[in-house]
Amino acid sequence: MAAQKGKDLLVKFHDGTAFVTVAGLRTRRLTFNAETVDITHAESAGHWRELLEGAGVRRAAVAGRGLFKDAVSDAVVRQAFFDAAIRSCQVVIPDFGTIEGAFQITSLEFAGEHNAEVTYELSLESAGALSFTAA
């Protein structure tokens, strides 16, 4: 597989009608985590830690940072945050596939320098099962 352009990794929010790409993002990150359930006991072979398969809580986090463009998607994101809404989102990874599921915005930050553009940072946490569709 050839190298992919970072700008092609997209974060999309459902606006009630369709998925819209979150405008202005310059950096995006998708992180998966899984908790472990330790079932080690006195008779564990060689006293090595044992884990219970499939028992931990899984989650995904999405983070992005970019340029505030006051686009339609900015309004969708802003409203979802103020409503504390859980919305359907997609993360499109080029030539890999699409992760889709319910997410809630956990952080929304705006910043601006006197002689520069207004930027924002966005953090999302998964709020249910996620699906993966291969490209």
C-alpha positions as CSV (number, residue, x, y, z in Angstrom):
1,M,0.0,0.0,0.0
2,A,1.3,3.5,-0.9
3,A,1.6,6.3,1.7
4,Q,-1.6,8.2,2.3
5,K,-2.1,12.0,2.5
6,G,-3.1,13.1,6.1
7,K,-5.6,15.5,4.7
8,D,-7.6,12.5,3.3
9,L,-8.3,11.2,6.9
10,L,-11.7,12.7,7.4
11,V,-13.9,13.2,10.5
12,K,-17.6,13.5,9.6
13,F,-20.6,14.4,11.8
14,H,-24.2,13.5,11.1
15,D,-26.3,16.7,10.9
16,G,-29.7,15.0,11.0
17,T,-29.8,14.5,7.2
18,A,-26.4,13.4,6.1
19,F,-22.7,13.1,7.1
20,V,-20.8,16.4,6.8
21,T,-17.0,16.6,6.9
22,V,-15.8,18.7,9.8
23,A,-14.3,21.7,8.1
24,G,-10.9,23.2,8.7
25,L,-9.2,20.3,10.5
26,R,-5.5,20.2,9.9
27,T,-4.7,17.3,12.2
28,R,-6.8,14.3,13.2
29,R,-6.2,11.3,15.4
30,L,-8.2,8.2,16.0
31,T,-7.3,6.1,19.1
32,F,-8.6,2.7,20.2
33,N,-8.3,1.4,23.7
34,A,-9.3,-1.8,25.5
35,E,-9.2,-2.3,29.2
36,T,-7.9,-5.6,30.5
37,V,-9.5,-7.9,33.2
38,D,-6.7,-9.5,35.2
39,I,-7.6,-13.1,36.3
40,T,-4.2,-14.0,37.6
41,H,-4.3,-16.4,40.6
42,A,-1.9,-18.4,42.8
43,E,-1.8,-21.3,40.3
44,S,-1.2,-19.2,37.2
45,A,1.5,-20.9,35.1
46,G,4.9,-19.6,36.0
47,H,3.2,-16.7,37.9
48,W,2.5,-15.0,34.6
49,R,-0.4,-12.6,34.4
50,E,-3.5,-14.0,32.8
51,L,-6.2,-11.9,31.1
52,L,-9.9,-12.7,30.5
53,E,-10.4,-12.6,26.8
54,G,-13.1,-10.2,25.5
55,A,-14.0,-8.9,29.0
56,G,-12.6,-5.4,29.1
57,V,-14.4,-2.2,28.1
58,R,-13.4,-0.9,24.6
59,R,-13.5,2.7,23.5
60,A,-12.4,5.0,20.8
61,A,-11.3,8.6,20.9
62,V,-11.1,11.1,18.1
63,A,-9.2,14.3,18.4
64,G,-8.6,17.1,15.9
65,R,-7.2,20.6,15.6
66,G,-7.6,23.1,12.9
67,L,-8.7,26.4,11.5
68,F,-12.1,27.8,12.4
69,K,-13.9,28.4,9.1
70,D,-17.5,29.1,10.4
71,A,-18.7,26.4,8.0
72,V,-22.0,24.5,8.3
73,S,-20.1,21.6,10.1
74,D,-18.8,24.1,12.7
75,A,-22.3,24.9,13.7
76,V,-23.3,21.2,13.8
77,V,-20.3,20.5,16.1
78,R,-20.9,23.5,18.3
79,Q,-24.6,22.6,18.8
80,A,-23.8,19.0,19.5
81,F,-21.4,20.2,22.3
82,F,-23.9,22.6,23.9
83,D,-26.7,20.0,23.7
84,A,-24.3,17.4,25.2
85,A,-25.7,15.2,22.3
86,I,-24.5,11.9,21.2
87,R,-24.2,11.9,17.5
88,S,-23.4,9.5,14.8
89,C,-19.9,10.1,13.4
90,Q,-17.6,8.6,10.8
91,V,-13.8,8.6,10.6
92,V,-12.7,7.8,7.1
93,I,-9.2,6.4,6.8
94,P,-8.0,6.4,3.1
95,D,-7.5,3.0,1.5
96,F,-8.3,1.3,4.9
97,G,-12.0,1.9,5.7
98,T,-14.6,3.8,7.7
99,I,-15.2,3.6,11.4
100,E,-18.8,4.6,12.3
101,G,-20.7,4.9,15.5
102,A,-22.0,7.2,18.3
103,F,-19.7,9.8,19.8
104,Q,-20.0,12.6,22.2
105,I,-17.9,15.8,22.2
106,T,-15.9,15.9,25.4
107,S,-13.8,19.0,24.6
108,L,-14.2,22.0,22.3
109,E,-11.6,24.7,22.5
110,F,-11.1,27.9,20.5
111,A,-8.0,30.0,20.4
112,G,-6.6,33.0,18.6
113,E,-3.5,35.0,18.5
114,H,-3.6,38.8,18.0
115,N,-2.0,38.5,14.5
116,A,-3.2,35.0,13.5
117,E,-6.3,33.0,12.6
118,V,-8.8,31.5,15.1
119,T,-8.2,27.8,15.6
120,Y,-10.1,25.1,17.5
121,E,-9.5,21.7,19.0
122,L,-12.1,19.0,19.3
123,S,-12.2,15.8,21.3
124,L,-14.8,13.0,20.9
125,E,-15.4,9.8,22.9
126,S,-17.2,6.8,21.6
127,A,-20.7,6.2,23.2
128,G,-21.6,2.8,21.9
129,A,-20.6,0.0,19.6
130,L,-18.6,1.0,16.5
131,S,-18.7,-0.6,13.1
132,F,-15.9,-0.9,10.5
133,T,-16.4,-1.0,6.7
134,A,-13.3,-1.8,4.7
135,A,-12.4,0.5,1.8
